[in-house]
Amino acid sequence: MLSVEPIHGDARYYGGEANFETLENADGHWLGKGAAILGLEGKVNPEVFDEMLRGHRADGTVISRQIAGNETNRPGMDLTFGAPKSLSILALLGGDTRLIDAHNEAVRLAMLEVEKSVNTRLTRDGVTTTVTTGNMVAAVYTHDTNREGEMHLHSHGLLFNVTRAGE
């Protein structure tokens, strides 16, 4: 199952520090061509993640939308991929890590499909066009329980509102 809503947590939330719904040693990881362009690869650094939520790069560069000199940042969307209850039970209670691996690979492939559709609006000489960029900045975190503490394998594909248009 897929649910989509605005990103509402910070690195502590998604990384499991603020709650206990994270698989043991399940660190978030960066995904996408846009992430690679920004040098974001491998394990998510919580400080960098939180700066991206604010619309800033790790070096302090502001990448959020500017209107009349004011930042108008919308961090992005949380694409939550939930495994069926039966799969969660077999994977987590039954200890079948192959199912967790299959879930993680399915999420990765789904997010890479999303990347193909990433676009932005460009305004030049007063004319606004929508341009497909094909690069995303995303972070993926996999959790093993829901907010009620019930067993539920799911992954948050956090799609940041950042992309790079061709020159």
Phi and psi in radians as a Rosetta constraint file:
Dihedral C 1 N 2 CA 2 C 2 CIRCULARHARMONIC -2.122 0.35
Dihedral N 2 CA 2 C 2 N 3 CIRCULARHARMONIC 2.281 0.35
Dihedral C 2 N 3 CA 3 C 3 CIRCULARHARMONIC -2.166 0.35
Dihedral N 3 CA 3 C 3 N 4 CIRCULARHARMONIC 2.562 0.35
Dihedral C 3 N 4 CA 4 C 4 CIRCULARHARMONIC -2.246 0.35
Dihedral N 4 CA 4 C 4 N 5 CIRCULARHARMONIC 2.247 0.35
Dihedral C 4 N 5 CA 5 C 5 CIRCULARHARMONIC -2.685 0.35
Dihedral N 5 CA 5 C 5 N 6 CIRCULARHARMONIC 2.884 0.35
Dihedral C 5 N 6 CA 6 C 6 CIRCULARHARMONIC -1.070 0.35
Dihedral N 6 CA 6 C 6 N 7 CIRCULARHARMONIC 2.611 0.35
Dihedral C 6 N 7 CA 7 C 7 CIRCULARHARMONIC -1.076 0.35
Dihedral N 7 CA 7 C 7 N 8 CIRCULARHARMONIC 2.266 0.35
Dihedral C 7 N 8 CA 8 C 8 CIRCULARHARMONIC -2.210 0.35
Dihedral N 8 CA 8 C 8 N 9 CIRCULARHARMONIC 0.015 0.35
Dihedral C 8 N 9 CA 9 C 9 CIRCULARHARMONIC -2.130 0.35
Dihedral N 9 CA 9 C 9 N 10 CIRCULARHARMONIC 3.059 0.35
Dihedral C 9 N 10 CA 10 C 10 CIRCULARHARMONIC -1.935 0.35
Dihedral N 10 CA 10 C 10 N 11 CIRCULARHARMONIC -2.972 0.35
Dihedral C 10 N 11 CA 11 C 11 CIRCULARHARMONIC -1.072 0.35
Dihedral N 11 CA 11 C 11 N 12 CIRCULARHARMONIC -0.612 0.35
Dihedral C 11 N 12 CA 12 C 12 CIRCULARHARMONIC -1.105 0.35
Dihedral N 12 CA 12 C 12 N 13 CIRCULARHARMONIC -0.719 0.35
Dihedral C 12 N 13 CA 13 C 13 CIRCULARHARMONIC -1.151 0.35
Dihedral N 13 CA 13 C 13 N 14 CIRCULARHARMONIC -0.974 0.35
Dihedral C 13 N 14 CA 14 C 14 CIRCULARHARMONIC -1.229 0.35
Dihedral N 14 CA 14 C 14 N 15 CIRCULARHARMONIC -0.540 0.35
Dihedral C 14 N 15 CA 15 C 15 CIRCULARHARMONIC -1.382 0.35
Dihedral N 15 CA 15 C 15 N 16 CIRCULARHARMONIC -0.090 0.35
Dihedral C 15 N 16 CA 16 C 16 CIRCULARHARMONIC 1.577 0.35
Dihedral N 16 CA 16 C 16 N 17 CIRCULARHARMONIC -0.055 0.35
Dihedral C 16 N 17 CA 17 C 17 CIRCULARHARMONIC -1.192 0.35
Dihedral N 17 CA 17 C 17 N 18 CIRCULARHARMONIC -0.635 0.35
Dihedral C 17 N 18 CA 18 C 18 CIRCULARHARMONIC -1.479 0.35
Dihedral N 18 CA 18 C 18 N 19 CIRCULARHARMONIC -0.185 0.35
Dihedral C 18 N 19 CA 19 C 19 CIRCULARHARMONIC -2.635 0.35
Dihedral N 19 CA 19 C 19 N 20 CIRCULARHARMONIC 3.128 0.35
Dihedral C 19 N 20 CA 20 C 20 CIRCULARHARMONIC -2.007 0.35
Dihedral N 20 CA 20 C 20 N 21 CIRCULARHARMONIC 0.670 0.35
Dihedral C 20 N 21 CA 21 C 21 CIRCULARHARMONIC -1.913 0.35
Dihedral N 21 CA 21 C 21 N 22 CIRCULARHARMONIC 0.859 0.35
Dihedral C 21 N 22 CA 22 C 22 CIRCULARHARMONIC -2.296 0.35
Dihedral N 22 CA 22 C 22 N 23 CIRCULARHARMONIC 2.432 0.35
Dihedral C 22 N 23 CA 23 C 23 CIRCULARHARMONIC -1.030 0.35
Dihedral N 23 CA 23 C 23 N 24 CIRCULARHARMONIC 2.545 0.35
Dihedral C 23 N 24 CA 24 C 24 CIRCULARHARMONIC -0.997 0.35
Dihedral N 24 CA 24 C 24 N 25 CIRCULARHARMONIC 2.252 0.35
Dihedral C 24 N 25 CA 25 C 25 CIRCULARHARMONIC 1.083 0.35
Dihedral N 25 CA 25 C 25 N 26 CIRCULARHARMONIC 0.418 0.35
Dihedral C 25 N 26 CA 26 C 26 CIRCULARHARMONIC -1.642 0.35
Dihedral N 26 CA 26 C 26 N 27 CIRCULARHARMONIC 1.481 0.35
Dihedral C 26 N 27 CA 27 C 27 CIRCULARHARMONIC -1.390 0.35
Dihedral N 27 CA 27 C 27 N 28 CIRCULARHARMONIC 2.619 0.35
Dihedral C 27 N 28 CA 28 C 28 CIRCULARHARMONIC -1.201 0.35
Dihedral N 28 CA 28 C 28 N 29 CIRCULARHARMONIC 2.733 0.35
Dihedral C 28 N 29 CA 29 C 29 CIRCULARHARMONIC -2.407 0.35
Dihedral N 29 CA 29 C 29 N 30 CIRCULARHARMONIC 2.626 0.35
Dihedral C 29 N 30 CA 30 C 30 CIRCULARHARMONIC -1.380 0.35
Dihedral N 30 CA 30 C 30 N 31 CIRCULARHARMONIC 2.631 0.35
Dihedral C 30 N 31 CA 31 C 31 CIRCULARHARMONIC -2.578 0.35
Dihedral N 31 CA 31 C 31 N 32 CIRCULARHARMONIC 2.472 0.35
Dihedral C 31 N 32 CA 32 C 32 CIRCULARHARMONIC 2.034 0.35
Dihedral N 32 CA 32 C 32 N 33 CIRCULARHARMONIC 2.666 0.35
Dihedral C 32 N 33 CA 33 C 33 CIRCULARHARMONIC -1.132 0.35
Dihedral N 33 CA 33 C 33 N 34 CIRCULARHARMONIC -0.645 0.35
Dihedral C 33 N 34 CA 34 C 34 CIRCULARHARMONIC -1.118 0.35
Dihedral N 34 CA 34 C 34 N 35 CIRCULARHARMONIC -0.677 0.35
Dihedral C 34 N 35 CA 35 C 35 CIRCULARHARMONIC -1.081 0.35
Dihedral N 35 CA 35 C 35 N 36 CIRCULARHARMONIC -0.770 0.35
Dihedral C 35 N 36 CA 36 C 36 CIRCULARHARMONIC -1.085 0.35
Dihedral N 36 CA 36 C 36 N 37 CIRCULARHARMONIC -0.681 0.35
Dihedral C 36 N 37 CA 37 C 37 CIRCULARHARMONIC -1.027 0.35
Dihedral N 37 CA 37 C 37 N 38 CIRCULARHARMONIC -0.644 0.35
Dihedral C 37 N 38 CA 38 C 38 CIRCULARHARMONIC -1.491 0.35
Dihedral N 38 CA 38 C 38 N 39 CIRCULARHARMONIC 0.035 0.35
Dihedral C 38 N 39 CA 39 C 39 CIRCULARHARMONIC 1.380 0.35
Dihedral N 39 CA 39 C 39 N 40 CIRCULARHARMONIC 0.330 0.35
Dihedral C 39 N 40 CA 40 C 40 CIRCULARHARMONIC -1.717 0.35
Dihedral N 40 CA 40 C 40 N 41 CIRCULARHARMONIC 1.765 0.35
Dihedral C 40 N 41 CA 41 C 41 CIRCULARHARMONIC -2.418 0.35
Dihedral N 41 CA 41 C 41 N 42 CIRCULARHARMONIC 2.665 0.35
Dihedral C 41 N 42 CA 42 C 42 CIRCULARHARMONIC 1.317 0.35
Dihedral N 42 CA 42 C 42 N 43 CIRCULARHARMONIC -2.562 0.35
Dihedral C 42 N 43 CA 43 C 43 CIRCULARHARMONIC -1.113 0.35
Dihedral N 43 CA 43 C 43 N 44 CIRCULARHARMONIC 2.455 0.35
Dihedral C 43 N 44 CA 44 C 44 CIRCULARHARMONIC -1.297 0.35
Dihedral N 44 CA 44 C 44 N 45 CIRCULARHARMONIC 2.234 0.35
Dihedral C 44 N 45 CA 45 C 45 CIRCULARHARMONIC -1.502 0.35
Dihedral N 45 CA 45 C 45 N 46 CIRCULARHARMONIC 2.091 0.35
Dihedral C 45 N 46 CA 46 C 46 CIRCULARHARMONIC -0.990 0.35
Dihedral N 46 CA 46 C 46 N 47 CIRCULARHARMONIC -0.651 0.35
Dihedral C 46 N 47 CA 47 C 47 CIRCULARHARMONIC -1.163 0.35
Dihedral N 47 CA 47 C 47 N 48 CIRCULARHARMONIC -0.721 0.35
Dihedral C 47 N 48 CA 48 C 48 CIRCULARHARMONIC -1.152 0.35
Dihedral N 48 CA 48 C 48 N 49 CIRCULARHARMONIC -0.731 0.35
Dihedral C 48 N 49 CA 49 C 49 CIRCULARHARMONIC -1.005 0.35
Dihedral N 49 CA 49 C 49 N 50 CIRCULARHARMONIC -0.850 0.35
Dihedral C 49 N 50 CA 50 C 50 CIRCULARHARMONIC -1.146 0.35
Dihedral N 50 CA 50 C 50 N 51 CIRCULARHARMONIC -0.610 0.35
Dihedral C 50 N 51 CA 51 C 51 CIRCULARHARMONIC -1.131 0.35
Dihedral N 51 CA 51 C 51 N 52 CIRCULARHARMONIC -0.713 0.35
Dihedral C 51 N 52 CA 52 C 52 CIRCULARHARMONIC -1.089 0.35
Dihedral N 52 CA 52 C 52 N 53 CIRCULARHARMONIC -0.662 0.35
Dihedral C 52 N 53 CA 53 C 53 CIRCULARHARMONIC -1.047 0.35
Dihedral N 53 CA 53 C 53 N 54 CIRCULARHARMONIC -0.593 0.35
Dihedral C 53 N 54 CA 54 C 54 CIRCULARHARMONIC -1.398 0.35
Dihedral N 54 CA 54 C 54 N 55 CIRCULARHARMONIC -0.145 0.35
Dihedral C 54 N 55 CA 55 C 55 CIRCULARHARMONIC 1.534 0.35
Dihedral N 55 CA 55 C 55 N 56 CIRCULARHARMONIC 0.475 0.35
Dihedral C 55 N 56 CA 56 C 56 CIRCULARHARMONIC -2.221 0.35
Dihedral N 56 CA 56 C 56 N 57 CIRCULARHARMONIC 2.534 0.35
Dihedral C 56 N 57 CA 57 C 57 CIRCULARHARMONIC -1.396 0.35
Dihedral N 57 CA 57 C 57 N 58 CIRCULARHARMONIC 2.901 0.35
Dihedral C 57 N 58 CA 58 C 58 CIRCULARHARMONIC -1.039 0.35
Dihedral N 58 CA 58 C 58 N 59 CIRCULARHARMONIC -0.503 0.35
Dihedral C 58 N 59 CA 59 C 59 CIRCULARHARMONIC -1.461 0.35
Dihedral N 59 CA 59 C 59 N 60 CIRCULARHARMONIC 0.063 0.35
Dihedral C 59 N 60 CA 60 C 60 CIRCULARHARMONIC 1.661 0.35
Dihedral N 60 CA 60 C 60 N 61 CIRCULARHARMONIC -0.149 0.35
Dihedral C 60 N 61 CA 61 C 61 CIRCULARHARMONIC -1.074 0.35
Dihedral N 61 CA 61 C 61 N 62 CIRCULARHARMONIC 2.259 0.35
Dihedral C 61 N 62 CA 62 C 62 CIRCULARHARMONIC -1.421 0.35
Dihedral N 62 CA 62 C 62 N 63 CIRCULARHARMONIC 2.170 0.35
Dihedral C 62 N 63 CA 63 C 63 CIRCULARHARMONIC -2.061 0.35
Dihedral N 63 CA 63 C 63 N 64 CIRCULARHARMONIC 0.071 0.35
Dihedral C 63 N 64 CA 64 C 64 CIRCULARHARMONIC -1.370 0.35
Dihedral N 64 CA 64 C 64 N 65 CIRCULARHARMONIC 2.844 0.35
Dihedral C 64 N 65 CA 65 C 65 CIRCULARHARMONIC -1.164 0.35
Dihedral N 65 CA 65 C 65 N 66 CIRCULARHARMONIC 2.427 0.35
Dihedral C 65 N 66 CA 66 C 66 CIRCULARHARMONIC -1.965 0.35
Dihedral N 66 CA 66 C 66 N 67 CIRCULARHARMONIC 2.225 0.35
Dihedral C 66 N 67 CA 67 C 67 CIRCULARHARMONIC -2.204 0.35
Dihedral N 67 CA 67 C 67 N 68 CIRCULARHARMONIC 2.047 0.35
Dihedral C 67 N 68 CA 68 C 68 CIRCULARHARMONIC 0.907 0.35
Dihedral N 68 CA 68 C 68 N 69 CIRCULARHARMONIC 0.698 0.35
Dihedral C 68 N 69 CA 69 C 69 CIRCULARHARMONIC 1.416 0.35
Dihedral N 69 CA 69 C 69 N 70 CIRCULARHARMONIC 0.016 0.35
Dihedral C 69 N 70 CA 70 C 70 CIRCULARHARMONIC -1.893 0.35
Dihedral N 70 CA 70 C 70 N 71 CIRCULARHARMONIC 2.429 0.35
Dihedral C 70 N 71 CA 71 C 71 CIRCULARHARMONIC -1.302 0.35
Dihedral N 71 CA 71 C 71 N 72 CIRCULARHARMONIC 2.338 0.35
Dihedral C 71 N 72 CA 72 C 72 CIRCULARHARMONIC -2.197 0.35
Dihedral N 72 CA 72 C 72 N 73 CIRCULARHARMONIC 1.301 0.35
Dihedral C 72 N 73 CA 73 C 73 CIRCULARHARMONIC -1.537 0.35
Dihedral N 73 CA 73 C 73 N 74 CIRCULARHARMONIC 2.250 0.35
Dihedral C 73 N 74 CA 74 C 74 CIRCULARHARMONIC -2.048 0.35
Dihedral N 74 CA 74 C 74 N 75 CIRCULARHARMONIC 1.859 0.35
Dihedral C 74 N 75 CA 75 C 75 CIRCULARHARMONIC -0.962 0.35
Dihedral N 75 CA 75 C 75 N 76 CIRCULARHARMONIC -0.744 0.35
Dihedral C 75 N 76 CA 76 C 76 CIRCULARHARMONIC 2.606 0.35
Dihedral N 76 CA 76 C 76 N 77 CIRCULARHARMONIC -2.836 0.35
Dihedral C 76 N 77 CA 77 C 77 CIRCULARHARMONIC -2.104 0.35
Dihedral N 77 CA 77 C 77 N 78 CIRCULARHARMONIC 2.546 0.35
Dihedral C 77 N 78 CA 78 C 78 CIRCULARHARMONIC -1.793 0.35
Dihedral N 78 CA 78 C 78 N 79 CIRCULARHARMONIC 1.877 0.35
Dihedral C 78 N 79 CA 79 C 79 CIRCULARHARMONIC -1.642 0.35
Dihedral N 79 CA 79 C 79 N 80 CIRCULARHARMONIC 1.840 0.35
Dihedral C 79 N 80 CA 80 C 80 CIRCULARHARMONIC -1.732 0.35
Dihedral N 80 CA 80 C 80 N 81 CIRCULARHARMONIC 2.055 0.35
Dihedral C 80 N 81 CA 81 C 81 CIRCULARHARMONIC -1.755 0.35
Dihedral N 81 CA 81 C 81 N 82 CIRCULARHARMONIC 1.962 0.35
Dihedral C 81 N 82 CA 82 C 82 CIRCULARHARMONIC -1.830 0.35
Dihedral N 82 CA 82 C 82 N 83 CIRCULARHARMONIC 2.271 0.35
Dihedral C 82 N 83 CA 83 C 83 CIRCULARHARMONIC -1.350 0.35
Dihedral N 83 CA 83 C 83 N 84 CIRCULARHARMONIC 2.642 0.35
Dihedral C 83 N 84 CA 84 C 84 CIRCULARHARMONIC -1.048 0.35
Dihedral N 84 CA 84 C 84 N 85 CIRCULARHARMONIC 2.667 0.35
Dihedral C 84 N 85 CA 85 C 85 CIRCULARHARMONIC -0.964 0.35
Dihedral N 85 CA 85 C 85 N 86 CIRCULARHARMONIC -0.734 0.35
Dihedral C 85 N 86 CA 86 C 86 CIRCULARHARMONIC -1.086 0.35
Dihedral N 86 CA 86 C 86 N 87 CIRCULARHARMONIC -0.698 0.35
Dihedral C 86 N 87 CA 87 C 87 CIRCULARHARMONIC -1.172 0.35
Dihedral N 87 CA 87 C 87 N 88 CIRCULARHARMONIC -0.719 0.35
Dihedral C 87 N 88 CA 88 C 88 CIRCULARHARMONIC -1.029 0.35
Dihedral N 88 CA 88 C 88 N 89 CIRCULARHARMONIC -0.774 0.35
Dihedral C 88 N 89 CA 89 C 89 CIRCULARHARMONIC -1.126 0.35
Dihedral N 89 CA 89 C 89 N 90 CIRCULARHARMONIC -0.831 0.35
Dihedral C 89 N 90 CA 90 C 90 CIRCULARHARMONIC -1.094 0.35
Dihedral N 90 CA 90 C 90 N 91 CIRCULARHARMONIC -0.714 0.35
Dihedral C 90 N 91 CA 91 C 91 CIRCULARHARMONIC -1.278 0.35
Dihedral N 91 CA 91 C 91 N 92 CIRCULARHARMONIC -0.825 0.35
Dihedral C 91 N 92 CA 92 C 92 CIRCULARHARMONIC -1.548 0.35
Dihedral N 92 CA 92 C 92 N 93 CIRCULARHARMONIC -0.853 0.35
Dihedral C 92 N 93 CA 93 C 93 CIRCULARHARMONIC -1.363 0.35
Dihedral N 93 CA 93 C 93 N 94 CIRCULARHARMONIC -0.698 0.35
Dihedral C 93 N 94 CA 94 C 94 CIRCULARHARMONIC -1.394 0.35
Dihedral N 94 CA 94 C 94 N 95 CIRCULARHARMONIC -0.229 0.35
Dihedral C 94 N 95 CA 95 C 95 CIRCULARHARMONIC 1.293 0.35
Dihedral N 95 CA 95 C 95 N 96 CIRCULARHARMONIC 0.381 0.35
Dihedral C 95 N 96 CA 96 C 96 CIRCULARHARMONIC -1.503 0.35
Dihedral N 96 CA 96 C 96 N 97 CIRCULARHARMONIC 1.590 0.35
Dihedral C 96 N 97 CA 97 C 97 CIRCULARHARMONIC -1.167 0.35
Dihedral N 97 CA 97 C 97 N 98 CIRCULARHARMONIC -0.324 0.35
Dihedral C 97 N 98 CA 98 C 98 CIRCULARHARMONIC -1.072 0.35
Dihedral N 98 CA 98 C 98 N 99 CIRCULARHARMONIC -0.602 0.35
Dihedral C 98 N 99 CA 99 C 99 CIRCULARHARMONIC -1.231 0.35
Dihedral N 99 CA 99 C 99 N 100 CIRCULARHARMONIC -0.653 0.35
Dihedral C 99 N 100 CA 100 C 100 CIRCULARHARMONIC -1.135 0.35
Dihedral N 100 CA 100 C 100 N 101 CIRCULARHARMONIC -0.759 0.35
Dihedral C 100 N 101 CA 101 C 101 CIRCULARHARMONIC -1.069 0.35
Dihedral N 101 CA 101 C 101 N 102 CIRCULARHARMONIC -0.728 0.35
Dihedral C 101 N 102 CA 102 C 102 CIRCULARHARMONIC -1.144 0.35
Dihedral N 102 CA 102 C 102 N 103 CIRCULARHARMONIC -0.713 0.35
Dihedral C 102 N 103 CA 103 C 103 CIRCULARHARMONIC -1.059 0.35
Dihedral N 103 CA 103 C 103 N 104 CIRCULARHARMONIC -0.841 0.35
Dihedral C 103 N 104 CA 104 C 104 CIRCULARHARMONIC -1.074 0.35
Dihedral N 104 CA 104 C 104 N 105 CIRCULARHARMONIC -0.686 0.35
Dihedral C 104 N 105 CA 105 C 105 CIRCULARHARMONIC -1.205 0.35
Dihedral N 105 CA 105 C 105 N 106 CIRCULARHARMONIC -0.684 0.35
Dihedral C 105 N 106 CA 106 C 106 CIRCULARHARMONIC -1.099 0.35
Dihedral N 106 CA 106 C 106 N 107 CIRCULARHARMONIC -0.715 0.35
Dihedral C 106 N 107 CA 107 C 107 CIRCULARHARMONIC -1.131 0.35
Dihedral N 107 CA 107 C 107 N 108 CIRCULARHARMONIC -0.771 0.35
Dihedral C 107 N 108 CA 108 C 108 CIRCULARHARMONIC -1.033 0.35
Dihedral N 108 CA 108 C 108 N 109 CIRCULARHARMONIC -0.816 0.35
Dihedral C 108 N 109 CA 109 C 109 CIRCULARHARMONIC -1.157 0.35
Dihedral N 109 CA 109 C 109 N 110 CIRCULARHARMONIC -0.684 0.35
Dihedral C 109 N 110 CA 110 C 110 CIRCULARHARMONIC -1.107 0.35
Dihedral N 110 CA 110 C 110 N 111 CIRCULARHARMONIC -0.751 0.35
Dihedral C 110 N 111 CA 111 C 111 CIRCULARHARMONIC -1.135 0.35
Dihedral N 111 CA 111 C 111 N 112 CIRCULARHARMONIC -0.645 0.35
Dihedral C 111 N 112 CA 112 C 112 CIRCULARHARMONIC -1.176 0.35
Dihedral N 112 CA 112 C 112 N 113 CIRCULARHARMONIC -0.512 0.35
Dihedral C 112 N 113 CA 113 C 113 CIRCULARHARMONIC -1.192 0.35
Dihedral N 113 CA 113 C 113 N 114 CIRCULARHARMONIC -0.716 0.35
Dihedral C 113 N 114 CA 114 C 114 CIRCULARHARMONIC -1.027 0.35
Dihedral N 114 CA 114 C 114 N 115 CIRCULARHARMONIC -0.733 0.35
Dihedral C 114 N 115 CA 115 C 115 CIRCULARHARMONIC -0.960 0.35
Dihedral N 115 CA 115 C 115 N 116 CIRCULARHARMONIC -0.618 0.35
Dihedral C 115 N 116 CA 116 C 116 CIRCULARHARMONIC -1.066 0.35
Dihedral N 116 CA 116 C 116 N 117 CIRCULARHARMONIC -0.424 0.35
Dihedral C 116 N 117 CA 117 C 117 CIRCULARHARMONIC -1.767 0.35
Dihedral N 117 CA 117 C 117 N 118 CIRCULARHARMONIC -0.015 0.35
Dihedral C 117 N 118 CA 118 C 118 CIRCULARHARMONIC -1.084 0.35
Dihedral N 118 CA 118 C 118 N 119 CIRCULARHARMONIC 2.344 0.35
Dihedral C 118 N 119 CA 119 C 119 CIRCULARHARMONIC -2.486 0.35
Dihedral N 119 CA 119 C 119 N 120 CIRCULARHARMONIC 3.016 0.35
Dihedral C 119 N 120 CA 120 C 120 CIRCULARHARMONIC -2.555 0.35
Dihedral N 120 CA 120 C 120 N 121 CIRCULARHARMONIC 2.861 0.35
Dihedral C 120 N 121 CA 121 C 121 CIRCULARHARMONIC -1.765 0.35
Dihedral N 121 CA 121 C 121 N 122 CIRCULARHARMONIC 2.351 0.35
Dihedral C 121 N 122 CA 122 C 122 CIRCULARHARMONIC -2.105 0.35
Dihedral N 122 CA 122 C 122 N 123 CIRCULARHARMONIC 2.342 0.35
Dihedral C 122 N 123 CA 123 C 123 CIRCULARHARMONIC -2.033 0.35
Dihedral N 123 CA 123 C 123 N 124 CIRCULARHARMONIC 2.114 0.35
Dihedral C 123 N 124 CA 124 C 124 CIRCULARHARMONIC -2.342 0.35
Dihedral N 124 CA 124 C 124 N 125 CIRCULARHARMONIC 2.245 0.35
Dihedral C 124 N 125 CA 125 C 125 CIRCULARHARMONIC 0.937 0.35
Dihedral N 125 CA 125 C 125 N 126 CIRCULARHARMONIC 0.670 0.35
Dihedral C 125 N 126 CA 126 C 126 CIRCULARHARMONIC 1.376 0.35
Dihedral N 126 CA 126 C 126 N 127 CIRCULARHARMONIC 0.033 0.35
Dihedral C 126 N 127 CA 127 C 127 CIRCULARHARMONIC -1.906 0.35
Dihedral N 127 CA 127 C 127 N 128 CIRCULARHARMONIC 2.180 0.35
Dihedral C 127 N 128 CA 128 C 128 CIRCULARHARMONIC -1.792 0.35
Dihedral N 128 CA 128 C 128 N 129 CIRCULARHARMONIC 2.266 0.35
Dihedral C 128 N 129 CA 129 C 129 CIRCULARHARMONIC -2.250 0.35
Dihedral N 129 CA 129 C 129 N 130 CIRCULARHARMONIC 2.709 0.35
Dihedral C 129 N 130 CA 130 C 130 CIRCULARHARMONIC -1.738 0.35
Dihedral N 130 CA 130 C 130 N 131 CIRCULARHARMONIC 2.253 0.35
Dihedral C 130 N 131 CA 131 C 131 CIRCULARHARMONIC -2.156 0.35
Dihedral N 131 CA 131 C 131 N 132 CIRCULARHARMONIC 2.218 0.35
Dihedral C 131 N 132 CA 132 C 132 CIRCULARHARMONIC -1.332 0.35
Dihedral N 132 CA 132 C 132 N 133 CIRCULARHARMONIC 2.190 0.35
Dihedral C 132 N 133 CA 133 C 133 CIRCULARHARMONIC -1.721 0.35
Dihedral N 133 CA 133 C 133 N 134 CIRCULARHARMONIC -0.534 0.35
Dihedral C 133 N 134 CA 134 C 134 CIRCULARHARMONIC 1.203 0.35
Dihedral N 134 CA 134 C 134 N 135 CIRCULARHARMONIC 0.348 0.35
Dihedral C 134 N 135 CA 135 C 135 CIRCULARHARMONIC -2.410 0.35
Dihedral N 135 CA 135 C 135 N 136 CIRCULARHARMONIC 2.385 0.35
Dihedral C 135 N 136 CA 136 C 136 CIRCULARHARMONIC -2.222 0.35
Dihedral N 136 CA 136 C 136 N 137 CIRCULARHARMONIC 2.769 0.35
Dihedral C 136 N 137 CA 137 C 137 CIRCULARHARMONIC -1.997 0.35
Dihedral N 137 CA 137 C 137 N 138 CIRCULARHARMONIC 1.997 0.35
Dihedral C 137 N 138 CA 138 C 138 CIRCULARHARMONIC -2.415 0.35
Dihedral N 138 CA 138 C 138 N 139 CIRCULARHARMONIC 2.685 0.35
Dihedral C 138 N 139 CA 139 C 139 CIRCULARHARMONIC -2.230 0.35
Dihedral N 139 CA 139 C 139 N 140 CIRCULARHARMONIC 2.450 0.35
Dihedral C 139 N 140 CA 140 C 140 CIRCULARHARMONIC -2.129 0.35
Dihedral N 140 CA 140 C 140 N 141 CIRCULARHARMONIC 2.261 0.35
Dihedral C 140 N 141 CA 141 C 141 CIRCULARHARMONIC -2.190 0.35
Dihedral N 141 CA 141 C 141 N 142 CIRCULARHARMONIC 2.368 0.35
Dihedral C 141 N 142 CA 142 C 142 CIRCULARHARMONIC -1.935 0.35
Dihedral N 142 CA 142 C 142 N 143 CIRCULARHARMONIC 2.275 0.35
Dihedral C 142 N 143 CA 143 C 143 CIRCULARHARMONIC -2.041 0.35
Dihedral N 143 CA 143 C 143 N 144 CIRCULARHARMONIC 2.778 0.35
Dihedral C 143 N 144 CA 144 C 144 CIRCULARHARMONIC -2.004 0.35
Dihedral N 144 CA 144 C 144 N 145 CIRCULARHARMONIC -0.123 0.35
Dihedral C 144 N 145 CA 145 C 145 CIRCULARHARMONIC -2.395 0.35
Dihedral N 145 CA 145 C 145 N 146 CIRCULARHARMONIC 2.794 0.35
Dihedral C 145 N 146 CA 146 C 146 CIRCULARHARMONIC -1.617 0.35
Dihedral N 146 CA 146 C 146 N 147 CIRCULARHARMONIC -3.061 0.35
Dihedral C 146 N 147 CA 147 C 147 CIRCULARHARMONIC -1.118 0.35
Dihedral N 147 CA 147 C 147 N 148 CIRCULARHARMONIC -0.417 0.35
Dihedral C 147 N 148 CA 148 C 148 CIRCULARHARMONIC -1.505 0.35
Dihedral N 148 CA 148 C 148 N 149 CIRCULARHARMONIC 0.047 0.35
Dihedral C 148 N 149 CA 149 C 149 CIRCULARHARMONIC 1.428 0.35
Dihedral N 149 CA 149 C 149 N 150 CIRCULARHARMONIC 0.155 0.35
Dihedral C 149 N 150 CA 150 C 150 CIRCULARHARMONIC -1.461 0.35
Dihedral N 150 CA 150 C 150 N 151 CIRCULARHARMONIC 2.570 0.35
Dihedral C 150 N 151 CA 151 C 151 CIRCULARHARMONIC -1.055 0.35
Dihedral N 151 CA 151 C 151 N 152 CIRCULARHARMONIC 2.117 0.35
Dihedral C 151 N 152 CA 152 C 152 CIRCULARHARMONIC -2.810 0.35
Dihedral N 152 CA 152 C 152 N 153 CIRCULARHARMONIC 1.835 0.35
Dihedral C 152 N 153 CA 153 C 153 CIRCULARHARMONIC -1.292 0.35
Dihedral N 153 CA 153 C 153 N 154 CIRCULARHARMONIC 2.118 0.35
Dihedral C 153 N 154 CA 154 C 154 CIRCULARHARMONIC -2.699 0.35
Dihedral N 154 CA 154 C 154 N 155 CIRCULARHARMONIC 2.735 0.35
Dihedral C 154 N 155 CA 155 C 155 CIRCULARHARMONIC -2.233 0.35
Dihedral N 155 CA 155 C 155 N 156 CIRCULARHARMONIC 2.442 0.35
Dihedral C 155 N 156 CA 156 C 156 CIRCULARHARMONIC -1.720 0.35
Dihedral N 156 CA 156 C 156 N 157 CIRCULARHARMONIC 1.992 0.35
Dihedral C 156 N 157 CA 157 C 157 CIRCULARHARMONIC -1.692 0.35
Dihedral N 157 CA 157 C 157 N 158 CIRCULARHARMONIC 1.735 0.35
Dihedral C 157 N 158 CA 158 C 158 CIRCULARHARMONIC -1.574 0.35
Dihedral N 158 CA 158 C 158 N 159 CIRCULARHARMONIC 1.839 0.35
Dihedral C 158 N 159 CA 159 C 159 CIRCULARHARMONIC -1.651 0.35
Dihedral N 159 CA 159 C 159 N 160 CIRCULARHARMONIC 1.837 0.35
Dihedral C 159 N 160 CA 160 C 160 CIRCULARHARMONIC -1.259 0.35
Dihedral N 160 CA 160 C 160 N 161 CIRCULARHARMONIC 2.603 0.35
Dihedral C 160 N 161 CA 161 C 161 CIRCULARHARMONIC -1.432 0.35
Dihedral N 161 CA 161 C 161 N 162 CIRCULARHARMONIC 1.027 0.35
Dihedral C 161 N 162 CA 162 C 162 CIRCULARHARMONIC -2.491 0.35
Dihedral N 162 CA 162 C 162 N 163 CIRCULARHARMONIC 2.338 0.35
Dihedral C 162 N 163 CA 163 C 163 CIRCULARHARMONIC -2.704 0.35
Dihedral N 163 CA 163 C 163 N 164 CIRCULARHARMONIC 2.919 0.35
Dihedral C 163 N 164 CA 164 C 164 CIRCULARHARMONIC -2.096 0.35
Dihedral N 164 CA 164 C 164 N 165 CIRCULARHARMONIC 2.150 0.35
Dihedral C 164 N 165 CA 165 C 165 CIRCULARHARMONIC -1.509 0.35
Dihedral N 165 CA 165 C 165 N 166 CIRCULARHARMONIC 2.651 0.35
Dihedral C 165 N 166 CA 166 C 166 CIRCULARHARMONIC -1.076 0.35
Dihedral N 166 CA 166 C 166 N 167 CIRCULARHARMONIC 2.668 0.35
